[in-house]
Amino acid sequence: MPTHHPAPDDVHDLVASLRTALKGHGITLPSLGVDLPSFAGSYGVPLVALGNCNAATAHQLTEVLRKAATR
């Protein structure tokens, strides 16, 4: 799989798209966002912080991903 190195604006757009896609399934990751220290770090690319969630949200996310994998 090719490596894509997104620009900072691309990462913010990606986070917004991910938030919208999750919302479409009734899922909210409270701390979803761009990992700001990764901009200054040695990672080479900005990271997306998926954030914390409770067990019910993790279960819901797992079910959505499992259902999508069987399509």
MARGUPA-438146 format. One line per 10 residues: for each residue x, y, z of N, C-alpha, C. Coordinates in pm, whole numbers, m for minus. Layout:
BEGIN
X/Y/Z/X/Y/Z/X/Y/Z; ...
//
This chain:
BEGIN
85/m117/0/0/0/0/90/124/0; 64/220/m91/148/339/m96/128/425/28; 233/493/66/227/583/181/188/720/132; 86/777/194/40/911/159/79/1003/273; 151/1110/242/191/1206/343/103/1329/329; m4/1336/407/m98/1447/393/m41/1578/443; m88/1684/380/m56/1819/426/m137/1846/553; m95/1944/634/m169/1974/757/m317/2000/734; m351/2074/630/m494/2099/605/m567/1971/568; m499/1880/497/m559/1752/462/m594/1673/588
m508/1679/688/m531/1603/811/m653/1658/885; m664/1789/889/m782/1849/953/m909/1811/878; m902/1811/746/m1018/1770/665/m1050/1623/687; m946/1540/698/m966/1399/724/m1035/1376/858; m992/1447/960/m1055/1434/1092/m1203/1475/1084; m1231/1582/1014/m1370/1626/999/m1452/1520/925; m1394/1461/821/m1465/1356/746/m1488/1232/831; m1388/1195/908/m1401/1080/997/m1508/1105/1102; m1508/1225/1159/m1609/1261/1259/m1750/1248/1199; m1766/1299/1077/m1896/1292/1009/m1936/1148/980
m1841/1068/931/m1871/928/902/m1910/851/1027; m1839/874/1136/m1874/809/1262/m2011/854/1312; m2038/983/1299/m2167/1038/1342/m2281/972/1266; m2257/939/1138/m2358/870/1058/m2396/735/1114; m2310/680/1198/m2338/552/1264/m2369/571/1411; m2389/697/1451/m2422/727/1590/m2304/713/1685; m2183/727/1633/m2061/709/1714/m1990/843/1729; m1953/875/1854/m1875/995/1883/m1751/956/1960; m1634/993/1908/m1509/977/1982/m1475/1115/2038; m1491/1133/2169/m1480/1265/2229/m1348/1338/2204
m1239/1265/2194/m1108/1330/2179/m1054/1319/2037; m1139/1288/1939/m1095/1276/1800/m1039/1410/1754; m920/1407/1699/m860/1530/1651/m722/1507/1593; m658/1614/1555/m522/1608/1504/m426/1609/1624; m329/1520/1622/m229/1514/1728/m126/1624/1703; m144/1736/1770/m60/1853/1743/90/1830/1766; 132/1755/1869/276/1732/1885/339/1660/1766; 261/1585/1691/319/1513/1576/364/1608/1466; 308/1729/1463/354/1827/1365/499/1867/1391; 536/1871/1517/672/1913/1554/764/1794/1578
706/1676/1584/785/1558/1616/859/1501/1497; 919/1387/1518/1000/1323/1415/923/1215/1338; 790/1215/1349/710/1115/1281/713/1131/1129; 734/1253/1084/736/1280/941/600/1312/883; 495/1269/949/359/1299/905/274/1330/1028; 173/1416/1012/84/1441/1125/2/1316/1158; m24/1295/1284/m103/1181/1329/m244/1225/1365; m337/1131/1354/m475/1154/1396/m492/1086/1531; m535/1164/1630/m564/1110/1763/m708/1063/1765; m728/933/1777/m864/880/1774/m938/904/1904
m867/929/2010/m932/972/2132/m982/860/2221; m1036/902/2330/m1090/811/2430/m1239/790/2407; m1286/672/2445/m1430/648/2439/m1464/546/2547; m1591/540/2579/m1635/443/2680/m1655/306/2615; m1680/205/2696/m1692/68/2646/m1809/53/2549; m1918/122/2574/m2034/112/2485/m2001/166/2346; m1928/276/2340/m1888/332/2211/m1790/240/2141; m1695/183/2213/m1599/89/2155/m1672/m32/2097; m1772/m80/2168/m1852/m193/2120/m1926/m155/1992; m1987/m38/1991/m2061/8/1874/m1967/22/1753
m1851/78/1773/m1753/94/1666/m1708/m44/1614; m1685/m137/1704/m1647/m272/1665/m1754/m337/1578; m1880/m322/1616/m1989/m380/1539/m2000/m318/1400; m1983/m188/1389/m1990/m121/1260/m1877/m171/1170; m1756/m183/1225/m1643/m229/1146/m1660/m375/1105; m1710/m457/1192/m1735/m598/1156/m1837/m609/1045; m1943/m532/1056/m2048/m535/953/m1991/m488/819; m1910/m384/820/m1850/m333/697/m1754/m434/636; m1686/m512/718/m1589/m609/669/m1655/m727/599; m1780/m754/627/m1850/m866/566/m1920/m827/436
m1913/m703/398/m1978/m659/273/m1896/m694/154
//
